[in-house]
Amino acid sequence: MFDVMEDVFCPGRKHIRIERERQEMCLDDIGDADPGKGPIDLDSGHVTIRLGRG
């Protein structure tokens, strides 16, 4: 109920709330995007698959 009233009187907050919800669902692994150090090497055509422990 509060979100509906907030959307009516402060429409910009709706976008902020939606973006926060999106960011909660999105996970960025820091360091995985480093070229040449990640699991996929496009230049050589090799993919490294590491099995997790357990």
PyRosetta script that sets phi, psi and omega in degrees:
from pyrosetta import init, pose_from_sequence

init()
pose = pose_from_sequence("MFDVMEDVFCPGRKHIRIERERQEMCLDDIGDADPGKGPIDLDSGHVTIRLGRG")
pose.set_psi(1, -44.1)
pose.set_omega(1, -178.5)
pose.set_phi(2, -63.1)
pose.set_psi(2, -37.4)
pose.set_omega(2, -179.9)
pose.set_phi(3, -63.1)
pose.set_psi(3, -36.9)
pose.set_omega(3, 179.6)
pose.set_phi(4, -65.7)
pose.set_psi(4, -45.7)
pose.set_omega(4, 179.2)
pose.set_phi(5, -64.8)
pose.set_psi(5, -39.0)
pose.set_omega(5, 179.0)
pose.set_phi(6, -65.0)
pose.set_psi(6, -39.2)
pose.set_omega(6, 178.8)
pose.set_phi(7, -63.9)
pose.set_psi(7, -33.7)
pose.set_omega(7, -179.5)
pose.set_phi(8, -72.3)
pose.set_psi(8, -45.6)
pose.set_omega(8, -173.9)
pose.set_phi(9, -91.0)
pose.set_psi(9, -21.7)
pose.set_omega(9, 178.3)
pose.set_phi(10, -136.9)
pose.set_psi(10, 77.1)
pose.set_omega(10, -173.7)
pose.set_phi(11, -61.9)
pose.set_psi(11, -25.3)
pose.set_omega(11, 178.7)
pose.set_phi(12, -67.3)
pose.set_psi(12, -28.6)
pose.set_omega(12, 180.0)
pose.set_phi(13, -69.6)
pose.set_psi(13, -24.9)
pose.set_omega(13, 176.9)
pose.set_phi(14, -60.7)
pose.set_psi(14, -43.6)
pose.set_omega(14, -180.0)
pose.set_phi(15, -67.4)
pose.set_psi(15, -37.6)
pose.set_omega(15, 177.4)
pose.set_phi(16, -63.8)
pose.set_psi(16, -43.4)
pose.set_omega(16, 179.8)
pose.set_phi(17, -64.2)
pose.set_psi(17, -43.2)
pose.set_omega(17, 179.4)
pose.set_phi(18, -63.3)
pose.set_psi(18, -41.3)
pose.set_omega(18, 179.2)
pose.set_phi(19, -65.6)
pose.set_psi(19, -41.4)
pose.set_omega(19, 177.4)
pose.set_phi(20, -62.0)
pose.set_psi(20, -42.0)
pose.set_omega(20, 178.4)
pose.set_phi(21, -64.1)
pose.set_psi(21, -38.3)
pose.set_omega(21, 178.5)
pose.set_phi(22, -65.6)
pose.set_psi(22, -42.7)
pose.set_omega(22, -179.3)
pose.set_phi(23, -66.7)
pose.set_psi(23, -30.3)
pose.set_omega(23, 176.7)
pose.set_phi(24, -65.7)
pose.set_psi(24, -31.9)
pose.set_omega(24, -178.3)
pose.set_phi(25, -86.0)
pose.set_psi(25, -17.7)
pose.set_omega(25, -176.3)
pose.set_phi(26, -95.1)
pose.set_psi(26, 133.2)
pose.set_omega(26, -180.0)
pose.set_phi(27, -121.0)
pose.set_psi(27, 122.5)
pose.set_omega(27, 176.9)
pose.set_phi(28, -108.2)
pose.set_psi(28, 120.4)
pose.set_omega(28, 176.6)
pose.set_phi(29, -85.8)
pose.set_psi(29, 112.9)
pose.set_omega(29, -178.6)
pose.set_phi(30, -69.4)
pose.set_psi(30, 132.3)
pose.set_omega(30, 177.5)
pose.set_phi(31, 95.9)
pose.set_psi(31, -17.2)
pose.set_omega(31, -179.2)
pose.set_phi(32, -74.7)
pose.set_psi(32, -19.5)
pose.set_omega(32, -176.5)
pose.set_phi(33, -90.9)
pose.set_psi(33, 5.6)
pose.set_omega(33, -178.9)
pose.set_phi(34, -71.0)
pose.set_psi(34, 119.6)
pose.set_omega(34, -177.5)
pose.set_phi(35, -62.3)
pose.set_psi(35, 134.9)
pose.set_omega(35, 177.9)
pose.set_phi(36, 85.4)
pose.set_psi(36, -13.2)
pose.set_omega(36, -178.3)
pose.set_phi(37, -113.2)
pose.set_psi(37, -6.9)
pose.set_omega(37, -177.6)
pose.set_phi(38, -86.1)
pose.set_psi(38, -177.3)
pose.set_omega(38, -177.7)
pose.set_phi(39, -76.0)
pose.set_psi(39, -14.0)
pose.set_omega(39, -178.9)
pose.set_phi(40, -118.5)
pose.set_psi(40, 119.7)
pose.set_omega(40, 177.4)
pose.set_phi(41, -108.7)
pose.set_psi(41, 101.4)
pose.set_omega(41, -175.7)
pose.set_phi(42, -68.6)
pose.set_psi(42, -31.8)
pose.set_omega(42, -178.4)
pose.set_phi(43, -65.7)
pose.set_psi(43, -43.4)
pose.set_omega(43, -177.8)
pose.set_phi(44, -91.8)
pose.set_psi(44, -17.1)
pose.set_omega(44, -179.1)
pose.set_phi(45, 81.5)
pose.set_psi(45, 19.2)
pose.set_omega(45, -179.9)
pose.set_phi(46, -104.1)
pose.set_psi(46, 146.4)
pose.set_omega(46, 176.1)
pose.set_phi(47, -125.1)
pose.set_psi(47, 130.8)
pose.set_omega(47, 178.1)
pose.set_phi(48, -103.0)
pose.set_psi(48, 125.7)
pose.set_omega(48, 178.4)
pose.set_phi(49, -114.3)
pose.set_psi(49, 119.2)
pose.set_omega(49, 179.2)
pose.set_phi(50, -105.6)
pose.set_psi(50, 125.8)
pose.set_omega(50, 178.6)
pose.set_phi(51, -82.3)
pose.set_psi(51, 136.9)
pose.set_omega(51, 178.9)
pose.set_phi(52, -73.8)
pose.set_psi(52, 157.5)
pose.set_omega(52, 178.0)
pose.set_phi(53, -77.3)
pose.set_psi(53, 146.0)
pose.set_omega(53, 174.7)
pose.set_phi(54, 121.4)
pose.dump_pdb("model.pdb")
